[in-house]
């Protein structure tokens, strides 16, 4: 081999080595980038999961994970469970409403239960109303009604405290606006009021429990509904509200309302659940059906 040929061969070998080195480095960089991307994706996944647990949203469908629904026990209502509507200072209706279940007021007397056209039973232990499929009780009726109501009011207050004391799995979801969301079981907490301007779906089984802890008012906009899917039942949904509750015209709620103040159902509003208020309840051509 001549010196020129040797030089050419050496040059080709150097170039080939350089190409091999560049290809190798490029492949290594690709693997590194892929690993970094995978690592970032894993980190993002963990972050999203953590955010969901703390009140973030999952997926593109607006559903949110509360977690712990299966292990969340229902709130014990005690004897307050005997009433569709229970209040301390009064219950009023603008006829014609339809209530399926008992009504109770204490320490308020029967004169603070208005709009129902009450008819006292012969025993004066309870009264009836054409708007109520059930019985109506007041603190001034004959025994054992007064003591039964005192116990029920105490149980209602204990239930409120129980619901308020549960450890939250999701906090400040939607900054106090959960319109359009689908929520899985869990304990949800807001340090503000809660607005529901559009339909909300609660998706879970018949044994799952939802507890909503609301530091101020609960407002459900007109023509807005809470929808239960997957076998979820209203007796396992609890709205613990430190402020007042306002259901707009033709709005529909599912669950048990435990409020420290008042509940107002506007014209045509309805609930499948219970209205348990530590002050007053007012309804207007409304439907209340105990679960």
LINURDA-V774403 format. One record per backbone hydrogen bond with DSSP energy under -1.0 kcal/mol. CO is the residue of the C=O (numbers start at 1). NH is the residue of the N-H. If there is no record, write none. Layout:
BEGIN
((CO;NH) (CO;NH))
END
This chain:
BEGIN
((2;6) (3;7) (4;8) (5;9) (6;10) (7;11) (8;12) (9;13) (10;14) (11;15) (12;16) (13;17) (14;18) (15;19) (16;20) (17;21) (18;22) (19;23) (20;24) (21;25) (22;26) (23;27) (24;28) (25;29) (26;30) (27;31) (28;32) (29;33) (30;34) (31;35) (32;36) (33;37) (34;38) (35;39) (36;40) (37;41) (38;42) (39;43) (40;44) (41;45) (42;46) (43;47) (44;48) (45;49) (46;50) (47;51) (48;52) (49;53) (50;54) (51;56) (52;55) (54;171) (62;182) (63;58) (64;184) (69;72) (77;80) (78;81) (79;82) (80;83) (84;275) (85;104) (86;277) (87;106) (88;108) (90;281) (91;114) (92;283) (94;285) (98;288) (99;133) (100;290) (102;84) (102;85) (103;137) (104;87) (105;139) (108;139) (109;112) (110;113) (112;91) (114;93) (119;128) (121;124) (124;142) (126;121) (127;136) (128;119) (129;132) (131;99) (132;134) (133;101) (135;103) (136;127) (137;105) (138;141) (142;145) (144;148) (145;149) (146;150) (147;151) (148;152) (149;153) (150;154) (151;155) (152;156) (153;157) (154;158) (155;159) (156;160) (157;161) (158;162) (159;163) (160;164) (161;165) (170;189) (172;175) (173;176) (176;195) (178;181) (181;201) (182;64) (183;203) (186;211) (187;169) (187;170) (188;213) (189;172) (190;215) (192;216) (194;219) (195;178) (196;221) (199;180) (200;227) (201;183) (202;229) (209;186) (210;238) (211;188) (212;240) (213;190) (214;242) (216;243) (217;194) (218;246) (219;196) (220;248) (221;224) (224;252) (225;200) (227;202) (229;204) (229;232) (233;236) (234;237) (236;210) (237;256) (238;212) (239;258) (240;214) (241;260) (244;218) (245;264) (246;220) (247;266) (248;251) (249;223) (251;270) (252;226) (253;272) (255;274) (256;239) (257;276) (258;241) (259;278) (261;279) (262;245) (263;282) (264;247) (266;269) (267;250) (269;287) (270;253) (271;289) (272;255) (274;257) (275;86) (276;259) (279;88) (279;89) (280;263) (281;92) (282;265) (283;94) (284;268) (286;98) (287;271) (288;100) (289;273))
END
